[in-house]
Amino acid sequence: MHTLICGSMAYDTIMVFKDQFKKHILPDQIHILNVAFLVPEMRREYGGCAGNIAYNLQMLGGSPLIMATVGDDFAPYTSRLDKLGLIQTHIRHVPNHFTGQAFITTDLDDNQITAFHPGAMGQSHLNSVASAKEVSLGIISPDGREGMIQHAVEFADLGIPFVFDPGQGMPMFSGAELLTFIEQATYVTVNDYEARMLQDKTGKTLDKIAQRVKALIVTLGADGSLIYAGGKQITIPTPKPKAIVDPTGCGDAYRAGLLYGIQKAWDWETTGRLASLMGSLKIANRGGQNHSYSRVELAGLYEHHFDHSINL
């Protein structure tokens, strides 16, 4: 059975600022903010939440289906997906649009300033969950607003469990709309900043939100993650990465581990640790899709970091 990944496909233009943003942004001058960052290092990567999640899930041995909308400039990405063997049946070309474009500037503290042009992503409602066959699990990651709403309804109507991953798309929705997503979803995952925003918008504490789903997963960066499930909080550690190179796509790698563990019906400790390992491995590499490990290597790394064996 497949995991349907609804979300963005994008090109990431990543720039590295060889200093700290905080030294160049004056808090008392925010109202007239006008800054420029010299970025001598720049590269273009394949990205987008759906693309990154699918890349990592396939690495683990999962069976991802990408559902996304892309533009006239998608040909290089198409060639890459062909080489990776990722199914493109539900990637829809929308004429006269760009594929989503992220422009990301990262400083030496791994803080990021991102500008995102959605392009064809805004037409994601043209895709329907019902068109994908043999799907037993899904995820709704940042995508076009109308598409995210529609796909949540379709997952719920079809009885397919899914993860709600609002990410950077959260500001598009009101508190009431977010509560509707939570009611429809089986699982919710956010980072610590998004968790605070989710509470502010919905007026619900994390404990209250967790009561509405099978699991609420909150990632905490280098401090690991918390999984609220079965009336308890499960603390998941983060393995120390070999290097901290680029945080872009770490959350997507983590979510691939979640999806794999859920499909395998593993306990939350095992699932969370695998997800955490995937994020830790990603951060040691540039871009969202440049790290590569065999399943044997991943199993060995899991046992090394957590002193438990795992059968991928």
C-alpha positions, 0 to 999 in steps of 0.5 A: 500500500502507498503513502500519499504525500500532498504538498509542494514541489519546489526549487530551493535557492539557498544562500548562506550569510557568513554572519548572524542575522541578529547583528544586523537587525536592530530590534528598535528599527523593525518598523523601518527594516531595510537590510541587505545580506551579502551571500557569496555562497548560493546554490539551487536544490530540488525541494518542496515538502512533498518532494523531500518527504517522498525522497526520504520515505523511499530511502527507508523502503516506503512506497510514496506517491507524490500529489502536487501541482507544478509549472512549465519549468519542472522538466529538470525535476521530472528527470530527477524523479525518473532517476530516483524511480519516484512515481509521478502519476499524481504530479499535475502540470499547470501551464503558464505557471512557475513551479514553487520557488523558495529563496532561503538565506541561512546564517551561521546560527542556522536561522533562516529567512525564507521567501516563497513563490507558490506558483503552480502550488496555488492550483493544488485543488485540481488534484483529488485524493480519490484519484490515487489508488491503494493508499493506506496513509496520507499527509497534508503538508504545506500546499495551496490553501484550497487544496489543503482544505479539499484534500483533508475533506477527501481523506476523511470522507474516504476513511484514509488516516492522515497526518496534518502538517501545516508548517509554514502554511499555518498563517493561511488558516483561521483558528476555526479552520485549523480546528477542523483540520485537527478533527479530520486528521489522525495525527498532527505534527508541528515544530515548537514555533508552529505549536505556539502559533497553533495554540494561539490561533485555536485557543487550545493547549497542546494537551487538548489538541492531543486529545483530538488525534491519535498523536500530536508530534512536536519537534524541538530541533536539537532538543529532540521532539515530544510525542503526545499519545495515549494520554502521555508525553513521550520524549524523543532524543536527537542523535548528535549529527556528524555536522550541522551544515544545512537545516533545510528539509530536516523537518521533512526528513523527520516526517518521512520517518514518522510516516514509515513508522506509522505504516509499520504500526510501530510503537511511538518510541521506535517511530519517533527515534527513526524520525529523529535519526532521519532529521539528524542525518539530513542536517549534515548535508546541504539541500533537502535531497542530497543525503543518501543511505542504504536501509542496512546503513540506516538500521545500523545507525539506528542501533548505534545511536539508540542501542536497539535494533530495528528491522527496516 
